[in-house]
């Protein structure tokens, strides 16, 4: 991600850097870079920061 991307944090803890992230409330999952599907942990705060290259 030389041109930038997103920094995803759960409750202030850095989880991943990626170019795409999606959340599914019904399935309680999130998808990183359109391929890695993961269970969404029980968190109080999700933040996404834009990182510019």
Secondary structure, DSSP 4 states (H G I P E B T S, - for coil): -TTEEEEEEETTEEEEEES-EEEETTTTEEEETTTEEEEPP--S-EEEEEEE-
